[in-house]
Amino acid sequence: MKNVTISEDAYNEFKAFLEENKITDFNIRLNFSGFACSGPIFNISVSEAKDGDEVEKINDISFIYEKSLIEQFGGFLILSSEENEGNGLSLKPIIEPEGGCGGSCSGCH
């Protein structure tokens, strides 16, 4: 089962982004950073897989993530700028947690 979904357009845009930033090691870790008022925040980093990680290779890019993230968020969807309504590349969870900020934001309610 695929846990990372990315269209051809999003893949090409993401790979071009990596290359523009002189990243030559396409081992990309998907990290959970916490919650904001708009929902969960994720970031990416160049990393090697560790024990307990899952690795999903899509063309030249290996996406690395902790198994617990799949249990919590059901997987990831990477959207191109066009798919994200012109708002740039985006990494979104398949399962959006209820409540948006997870109760940790002030002024969200």
ZAPADREN-185984 format. One record per residue: residue number from 1; residue in three letters; x, y, z of N, C-alpha, C in turn. Coordinates in steps of 0.05 Angstrom, whole numbers. Layout:
REC   nr  rest      nx      ny      nz     cax     cay     caz      cx      cy      cz
REC  NUM   ALA       X       Y       Z       X       Y       Z       X       Y       Z
...
end
This chain:
REC   nr  rest      nx      ny      nz     cax     cay     caz      cx      cy      cz
REC    1   MET      17     -24       0       0       0       0      18      25       0
REC    2   LYS      10      44     -17      25      69     -18      16      87       5
REC    3   ASN      36      98      19      30     117      41      37     145      32
REC    4   VAL      51     148      10      57     175      -1      45     176     -29
REC    5   THR      27     195     -33      15     199     -59      25     226     -71
REC    6   ILE      35     224     -95      45     248    -108      40     245    -138
REC    7   SER      29     266    -150      23     265    -179      50     269    -194
REC    8   GLU      49     265    -220      73     269    -236      81     298    -236
REC    9   ASP      62     317    -237      68     345    -236      81     353    -209
REC   10   ALA      69     343    -188      80     349    -161     108     337    -158
REC   11   TYR     112     313    -168     138     300    -167     159     317    -181
REC   12   ASN     152     325    -206     171     341    -222     177     368    -208
REC   13   GLU     157     380    -197     161     406    -183     178     402    -158
REC   14   PHE     173     381    -143     187     375    -118     217     369    -125
REC   15   LYS     221     352    -145     249     345    -152     264     370    -162
REC   16   ALA     251     387    -178     263     412    -187     270     430    -163
REC   17   PHE     253     431    -143     258     446    -118     283     435    -104
REC   18   LEU     285     409    -102     309     397     -90     334     404    -105
REC   19   GLU     333     401    -131     356     407    -148     364     437    -147
REC   20   GLU     344     455    -147     349     483    -145     364     490    -119
REC   21   ASN     358     475     -98     371     479     -72     396     462     -69
REC   22   LYS     406     452     -91     431     436     -92     430     411     -74
REC   23   ILE     407     400     -71     404     375     -56     408     352     -76
REC   24   THR     428     336     -71     434     313     -89     427     286     -77
REC   25   ASP     423     286     -51     415     261     -37     385     262     -34
REC   26   PHE     371     245     -50     342     246     -50     329     227     -30
REC   27   ASN     341     226      -5     330     211      17     316     233      35
REC   28   ILE     290     235      32     275     257      44     258     247      67
REC   29   ARG     263     258      90     247     251     114     223     269     116
REC   30   LEU     200     258     121     175     272     126     172     273     157
REC   31   ASN     172     297     168     171     300     197     145     314     206
REC   32   PHE     135     306     229     113     320     241     125     341     260
REC   33   SER     116     367     256     127     389     272     109     398     294
REC   34   GLY      84     390     294      65     399     314      39     409     301
REC   35   PHE      23     422     317      -3     433     307      -3     463     307
REC   36   ALA     -17     474     287     -22     502     286     -52     505     283
REC   37   CYS     -62     529     281     -91     534     279    -102     521     254
REC   38   SER     -86     519     233     -96     507     208     -93     477     207
REC   39   GLY     -82     465     228     -79     435     229     -51     427     233
REC   40   PRO     -44     402     227     -17     392     232       3     406     213
REC   41   ILE      27     409     223      49     421     207      70     399     203
REC   42   PHE      79     397     178     100     377     171     123     392     158
REC   43   ASN     147     381     160     169     392     146     185     369     134
REC   44   ILE     204     376     117     221     355     105     250     361     111
REC   45   SER     266     340     111     295     343     114     309     320      99
REC   46   VAL     334     324      93     350     303      81     359     285     104
REC   47   SER     355     259     102     361     241     124     366     213     114
REC   48   GLU     377     197     131     379     168     126     358     154     143
REC   49   ALA     349     131     133     329     115     148     342     104     174
REC   50   LYS     325     103     194     333      92     220     316      67     226
REC   51   ASP     324      52     246     308      29     254     279      38     260
REC   52   GLY     260      24     250     232      31     255     220      50     235
REC   53   ASP     236      60     216     226      78     195     214      61     172
REC   54   GLU     197      74     158     187      63     133     200      80     111
REC   55   VAL     206      67      88     218      80      65     201      73      41
REC   56   GLU     192      94      27     177      90       2     191     104     -20
REC   57   LYS     200      89     -40     215     101     -62     195     107     -85
REC   58   ILE     196     132     -94     180     140    -117     199     152    -137
REC   59   ASN     203     138    -159     223     146    -179     250     149    -166
REC   60   ASP     262     173    -166     288     177    -154     288     186    -125
REC   61   ILE     265     191    -114     263     201     -87     253     180     -68
REC   62   SER     268     177     -46     260     159     -24     248     176      -2
REC   63   PHE     223     171       4     209     185      26     211     168      51
REC   64   ILE     221     179      73     226     166      98     208     178     119
REC   65   TYR     195     160     135     177     170     155     175     149     177
REC   66   GLU     168     158     201     163     140     223     136     126     219
REC   67   LYS     135     100     226     110      85     223      87      97     238
REC   68   SER      93     109     261      72     121     277      57     144     262
REC   69   LEU      71     157     244      58     179     229      36     168     210
REC   70   ILE      40     144     200      20     131     183      -4     123     200
REC   71   GLU       1     113     223     -21     105     241     -37     130     249
REC   72   GLN     -24     153     254     -37     177     263     -51     192     240
REC   73   PHE     -37     194     217     -47     211     195     -55     196     170
REC   74   GLY     -52     170     169     -62     154     146     -46     156     121
REC   75   GLY     -24     171     121      -7     174      98      -5     204      90
REC   76   PHE       8     209      68      13     236      59       5     241      30
REC   77   LEU      -3     265      25      -9     274      -2       9     298      -8
REC   78   ILE      25     296     -29      42     319     -37      29     332     -61
REC   79   LEU      23     357     -58       9     372     -80      28     391     -93
REC   80   SER      25     393    -120      40     414    -135      28     441    -129
REC   81   SER      41     462    -138      30     489    -135       3     491    -147
REC   82   GLU       0     480    -171     -26     482    -185     -47     466    -170
REC   83   GLU     -41     442    -160     -60     426    -145     -67     440    -118
REC   84   ASN     -49     457    -108     -53     471     -83     -63     500     -88
REC   85   GLU     -78     503    -110     -90     529    -117     -71     552    -118
REC   86   GLY     -46     547    -129     -26     567    -132     -11     575    -107
REC   87   ASN     -14     559     -86      -2     566     -60      24     550     -55
REC   88   GLY      37     541     -76      63     527     -73      59     498     -67
REC   89   LEU      82     483     -66      82     455     -59      70     452     -31
REC   90   SER      57     430     -27      44     425      -1      46     396       7
REC   91   LEU      50     391      33      50     364      44      27     363      63
REC   92   LYS       7     346      58     -17     344      74     -21     315      83
REC   93   PRO     -33     312     107     -40     285     116     -66     276     103
REC   94   ILE     -68     249     100     -93     238      89    -116     241     110
REC   95   ILE    -110     236     135    -129     240     156    -123     266     171
REC   96   GLU    -141     285     169    -138     310     183    -150     307     211
REC   97   PRO    -134     312     232    -144     311     259    -166     331     263
REC   98   GLU    -186     323     280    -207     342     286    -197     363     305
REC   99   GLY    -209     387     303    -203     408     321    -181     426     312
REC  100   GLY    -169     421     289    -149     439     278    -124     442     295
REC  101   CYS    -125     458     315    -100     464     330     -95     445     352
REC  102   GLY    -111     424     356    -105     405     376    -107     416     404
REC  103   GLY    -121     438     407    -124     450     434    -100     465     444
REC  104   SER     -79     469     427     -55     482     437     -52     510     427
REC  105   CYS     -71     520     411     -69     548     401     -87     566     417
REC  106   SER     -78     591     419     -96     611     431    -108     626     408
REC  107   GLY    -132     634     411    -145     650     390    -156     634     366
REC  108   CYS    -155     608     368    -165     591     346    -195     587     347
REC  109   HIS    -206     589     371    -234     581     375    -254     603     372
end
